[in-house]
């Protein structure tokens, strides 16, 4: 369902036109009716043939320009209003430039109050409008003369709007809801209700949602669009959302209703900026700027990427720093105003919602490949949050740039090759290295007995290791592992070829032989034997007898009771 916003100078008949088209007065506040002046956003709808038109009426007075910006931040097209009695005015021009900056390139021009001028004045007003629109996105928009109070041209305007709606594409549902809130109020019997245009994704009753930037959590109790309750609503609709878990006073215009964990909330972003040609000064980092995106208006710091400043009419790249994180996406349109001067500076498009490069090196664009290249490795879910695009993972759940992947593969091959014939312990690789190794992306590397080895490596030489031969030759007085590589020693122990106790290393055969000797001794002395008796049977000194007896206790071959060793549950048969 397309959403169309009005635009134009104050008192040119925007609200009157909306009332005539829909039967709904968009001016909701008593002050607006008393002053005959639109102050805040108004909303109305009407059926045009097979399609329904949702209208957002915006104020035309310069004092309420922030409200106007909130109203046109997520619309599909515009109803641009110029009064034939007054012609082109300052806010007519500023509204046109704002629509252009926000990417609103479709619309209809209503030349209002034609009943108050003669044919020559109407023709002059028409020529002026055509001249002013030349070169703008609305240059080819139909211009419809109309006078709502007199009933002139309303049927022609409805026909033009019907044709416009037929041209507007249906919004794509990318599965990530975002609704910029423009109103929050308490409805009797329902609680908190927020309204806005659902520009992306779908919402359903029962959904858990989050408000950004406040971070408050809520649940969708009900949905209403086109005056009817719905269980689920897709993108492109004006929507009222009944929320549970948050008070209406805690939700304000400018917050975005999103699904938790689906958006990258960013307090800085890179974007393109087109500076208005009518500006009488350059744009630099000096200035009290306000960013308008969606329905949000937040102060920001601006830094031009590359040069120090942008001249009027120039386009460049900028980095904007925000006081709060907003759920943004490449392609979002924004407007920047200068608060001190009270003027619109320019606007553009979000390119990178989470820049990782310094200002001096950043060259943002909307390319997914650039985002991956700058990070090297990024999960597919995070990449979707950063770009709005779903990419096929390179390995596991990660998307890797070709350069980062090649570097990781090379590092695995080098690490395994440097480990020698015994290979590299599985824990010796980091998370990404393990991913590429386990995926079989490193040629010639395989996991064997818990170690990464090169398939072409030399044969395993551990069984013939000279130190292993020495401890086997001297079972009960083994030499220390001086000069033995720590990796080799660890692998000998892992395979059970040697055992360690209190810093002393024994061959596995020594422990087996010691257990058999102890079993024979205990057969003759079932009441228990002393360490001295064991030492004598083993033919060794106390230096080796103490750790050896401790190994027997630990294995269950013996059990200690005071100074005696008794037969344990795992004592072998002598």
SVG drawing of the C-alpha trace seen along z (x, -y; Angstrom):
<svg xmlns="http://www.w3.org/2000/svg" viewBox="-17 -37 87 103">
<polyline fill="none" stroke="black" stroke-width="0.4" points="0.0,0.0 1.8,-3.2 2.3,-6.1 2.3,-9.6 3.4,-12.8 2.3,-16.3 4.9,-19.0 4.9,-22.7 4.8,-26.2 2.6,-27.1 -1.0,-28.1 -0.9,-26.7 -3.7,-24.3 -2.1,-21.0 -4.4,-20.0 -7.5,-21.3 -6.6,-19.1 -6.2,-16.0 -9.6,-16.7 -11.2,-17.0 -9.6,-13.7 -10.2,-11.6 -12.9,-13.2 -10.5,-13.2 -9.1,-16.5 -5.4,-15.8 -5.1,-18.7 -5.6,-16.9 -4.8,-19.5 -7.1,-22.3 -4.2,-24.8 -4.0,-23.8 -7.7,-24.4 -7.6,-27.6 -4.7,-29.0 -5.5,-27.5 -1.9,-26.3 -0.6,-22.7 1.9,-22.2 2.4,-18.5 2.0,-15.5 -1.5,-14.5 -2.7,-11.2 -5.5,-10.2 -6.4,-7.4 -8.8,-6.8 -9.5,-4.1 -8.6,-4.8 -10.0,-2.1 -8.3,1.2 -5.6,-0.4 -5.7,-2.3 -3.8,-5.6 -2.3,-6.6 -1.5,-10.3 0.9,-12.0 0.2,-15.7 3.2,-17.8 3.5,-21.3 4.7,-24.0 6.0,-26.6 9.7,-26.8 9.4,-26.7 8.0,-23.2 10.5,-21.8 11.7,-19.0 8.1,-17.7 8.0,-17.9 11.2,-15.9 9.8,-13.2 6.8,-12.9 8.7,-12.4 11.4,-10.1 9.8,-6.8 7.3,-7.6 7.0,-6.3 6.0,-9.5 4.8,-13.1 1.8,-15.3 3.7,-18.6 1.5,-21.6 1.9,-25.1 -0.7,-27.8 -1.6,-29.6 -2.3,-32.7 1.3,-33.0 3.5,-30.9 6.8,-29.5 7.9,-30.4 10.9,-29.7 9.5,-26.6 8.3,-25.4 11.9,-25.4 13.3,-23.9 10.6,-21.1 11.5,-20.2 15.2,-20.0 14.5,-17.9 12.4,-15.5 15.3,-15.3 17.8,-14.6 15.6,-11.9 15.3,-10.1 11.5,-10.8 11.5,-11.0 7.9,-10.2 5.0,-12.5 2.2,-14.7 2.1,-18.5 -1.2,-20.1 -1.5,-23.7 -4.1,-24.8 -6.4,-27.8 -6.9,-28.1 -10.5,-29.3 -9.1,-32.5 -7.1,-33.5 -8.0,-34.1 -6.8,-32.0 -3.7,-34.2 -2.6,-34.1 -3.1,-30.4 -1.0,-29.9 1.8,-32.1 1.7,-30.1 1.9,-26.9 4.9,-28.1 6.7,-29.1 6.1,-25.7 7.4,-24.0 10.4,-26.2 11.3,-25.7 10.9,-21.9 13.1,-21.7 16.1,-19.5 14.6,-18.1 13.2,-14.6 9.7,-16.0 10.4,-17.6 8.2,-15.2 5.5,-14.9 1.9,-15.8 0.7,-19.2 -3.0,-19.2 -4.9,-22.5 -7.2,-22.2 -9.3,-24.2 -10.6,-22.0 -13.2,-24.4 -14.7,-25.0 -14.5,-21.3 -12.3,-22.1 -10.0,-19.4 -10.5,-16.9 -11.5,-14.1 -8.4,-14.8 -6.2,-14.7 -7.7,-11.4 -7.1,-10.0 -3.5,-11.2 -3.0,-9.7 -4.4,-6.4 -2.0,-6.4 0.9,-7.2 0.0,-4.3 0.0,-1.9 3.6,-3.0 4.9,-2.5 6.7,0.9 5.6,3.2 8.1,3.1 10.2,6.2 10.0,8.0 13.5,8.8 12.4,10.3 13.8,7.5 11.1,5.2 11.8,1.6 9.1,-1.0 10.1,-4.5 7.7,-5.8 5.9,-9.0 3.3,-8.9 2.9,-7.2 -0.3,-7.4 -2.4,-5.4 -5.6,-3.9 -8.4,-3.1 -8.6,0.5 -5.4,1.3 -2.5,-0.5 0.4,-1.8 0.0,-2.3 2.7,-3.5 2.2,-4.4 4.5,-4.7 5.2,-3.5 6.5,0.1 9.1,-0.4 10.9,2.9 10.1,6.4 6.9,7.8 5.4,7.6 3.1,10.2 1.0,10.4 3.1,12.0 6.4,10.7 9.1,9.7 10.3,6.3 12.8,3.7 12.8,-0.1 16.0,-1.8 17.8,-3.7 16.3,-3.3 16.7,0.5 13.3,1.1 11.8,4.5 8.1,5.0 5.7,7.5 3.2,6.9 -0.3,7.3 -2.2,6.1 -1.8,4.6 -4.1,2.4 -3.8,1.1 -6.4,-0.3 -8.8,-0.6 -8.8,3.2 -7.0,5.5 -4.5,7.9 -2.5,10.8 0.5,10.0 1.4,6.9 4.1,6.7 6.2,3.7 4.7,0.5 1.8,-0.1 0.9,-2.8 0.6,-0.8 -0.7,-1.1 1.1,1.3 -0.4,2.1 2.6,2.9 2.8,4.7 5.7,4.0 6.3,0.4 4.5,-2.8 3.4,-5.3 5.2,-8.1 8.5,-6.1 8.2,-5.9 8.8,-9.1 9.0,-10.1 12.3,-9.1 12.6,-5.7 12.6,-2.6 10.6,0.5 12.7,3.5 13.2,7.2 15.9,7.8 19.3,8.8 18.4,8.2 19.8,4.7 23.3,3.2 22.7,0.2 25.4,-2.3 26.5,-5.6 28.6,-6.5 28.3,-5.9 29.8,-6.9 27.7,-8.3 27.5,-10.4 26.6,-14.1 25.3,-16.4 25.5,-20.0 22.7,-22.3 23.8,-24.7 21.9,-27.5 24.0,-27.4 26.2,-30.5 29.1,-28.8 31.2,-25.6 30.3,-22.6 33.1,-21.5 33.4,-19.9 32.6,-23.2 28.8,-23.5 26.0,-22.5 24.5,-19.8 21.3,-17.8 20.8,-14.5 17.3,-13.7 16.8,-10.0 13.5,-8.1 11.5,-10.1 14.6,-10.7 16.3,-14.0 19.6,-13.8 22.6,-16.1 25.6,-14.9 29.3,-15.7 30.3,-15.7 33.7,-15.0 34.4,-15.3 36.3,-12.3 39.3,-13.5 39.1,-17.3 38.5,-19.5 35.2,-20.9 32.6,-20.7 31.5,-23.7 27.9,-24.5 26.7,-22.2 29.5,-19.6 29.1,-16.0 31.5,-14.1 31.9,-11.5 31.3,-12.2 31.5,-10.4 28.7,-11.3 29.0,-10.7 25.8,-10.3 25.1,-10.5 22.9,-7.4 23.0,-4.3 20.4,-4.0 19.3,-1.0 20.6,-2.0 21.2,-0.3 23.1,-1.2 20.7,-2.9 18.9,-4.8 18.5,-8.5 19.2,-11.3 19.2,-15.1 21.6,-17.3 20.5,-20.7 22.6,-23.3 20.9,-24.2 22.6,-27.5 21.7,-28.9 18.4,-27.1 19.1,-25.9 19.2,-22.6 22.8,-21.9 22.3,-18.9 21.7,-15.2 22.6,-11.9 22.7,-8.1 24.1,-5.9 26.9,-3.8 28.6,-2.0 26.8,-1.6 29.9,-0.5 33.1,-1.9 36.3,-0.2 38.9,-2.2 40.2,-5.6 38.8,-8.7 42.0,-9.1 41.7,-5.7 37.9,-5.2 36.4,-4.9 32.8,-3.8 30.4,-2.5 27.5,0.0 29.5,2.9 29.2,6.1 32.7,7.1 34.2,4.0 32.7,4.7 34.1,8.2 37.5,7.0 37.9,4.4 37.1,7.0 38.7,10.0 36.3,12.4 32.7,11.6 29.8,13.9 27.0,14.2 24.5,12.9 26.6,9.9 27.2,9.2 23.4,9.1 23.0,6.7 25.7,4.5 24.6,4.5 21.1,5.9 22.4,8.6 22.6,12.3 25.9,13.9 26.8,17.5 29.3,18.4 32.8,19.2 33.5,21.7 31.3,22.6 29.2,19.5 31.9,17.1 32.3,15.0 35.9,14.4 37.6,12.2 39.8,14.1 42.9,12.4 42.0,13.2 41.2,16.8 44.4,17.3 46.4,15.8 44.7,18.2 45.3,21.2 48.9,20.3 49.4,19.8 48.0,23.3 50.3,24.9 53.3,23.0 52.4,23.9 52.0,27.6 55.1,27.7 57.1,26.0 55.9,28.5 57.9,31.3 57.0,34.9 54.9,35.1 52.6,32.5 50.8,29.8 48.5,30.3 44.9,29.6 44.7,26.9 47.7,25.1 45.4,23.5 43.2,20.6 39.4,20.6 39.7,19.5 42.7,21.8 40.8,24.7 37.8,23.9 39.8,23.9 41.7,27.0 38.6,29.0 37.0,27.9 39.8,29.5 40.9,26.2 44.6,26.7 46.1,29.1 48.1,32.0 47.1,31.4 45.1,33.9 44.2,34.5 45.8,37.8 45.5,38.9 44.6,35.4 47.5,33.7 47.6,31.8 50.1,33.4 51.4,33.0 50.6,36.0 54.0,35.9 55.8,35.6 58.6,38.0 57.5,41.2 56.8,41.1 60.1,41.6 58.8,41.5 59.0,45.3 62.7,45.2 63.4,42.0 66.8,42.3 65.5,41.1 62.6,43.5 65.1,46.3 67.2,45.1 64.3,45.1 63.3,48.5 66.8,49.8 67.0,48.4 63.4,49.1 64.0,48.3 66.6,45.6 65.6,43.7 67.5,40.7 65.7,37.3 64.4,35.9 67.1,33.3 67.2,32.0 64.0,33.7 61.7,31.4 58.6,30.5 56.3,31.3 57.9,34.8 57.7,35.3 54.1,34.3 53.3,36.7 55.2,39.6 53.1,39.1 49.8,38.7 50.5,42.0 51.1,43.6 54.7,44.6 56.0,42.7 54.5,41.6 55.5,38.8 55.3,38.4 56.7,35.5 59.0,34.6 60.4,38.1 59.7,39.9 59.3,43.7 58.8,45.9 55.3,47.6 57.1,50.9 58.7,49.8 55.4,49.3 54.1,52.6 57.3,54.4 57.1,52.6 53.4,53.7 54.3,57.4 57.2,57.3 54.9,55.7 52.3,58.4 54.8,61.2 56.0,59.5 52.4,59.0 51.6,62.6 54.1,63.5 53.2,60.5 49.4,59.9 49.4,57.7 51.3,55.1 54.8,54.1 57.0,51.1 58.6,48.8 62.0,50.2 60.8,53.7 59.6,52.5 62.8,50.6 64.8,53.7 62.7,55.8 63.0,53.2 66.7,52.8 66.6,49.0 67.1,46.1 64.6,44.0 64.9,41.3 63.0,43.4 61.2,45.7 59.0,42.9 57.5,41.6 57.3,45.2 55.3,46.3 53.1,43.2 52.3,44.2 51.2,47.7 48.9,46.1 47.5,43.7 46.9,46.6 45.1,48.7 47.7,51.5 48.4,50.7 46.8,48.7 48.6,47.0 47.7,47.4 50.2,45.5 53.7,46.7 52.4,49.9 51.2,50.7 48.4,53.2 47.1,55.0 44.9,52.7 41.9,53.6 44.1,53.4 47.1,55.3 48.2,57.8 48.5,61.5 52.1,62.3"/>
</svg>
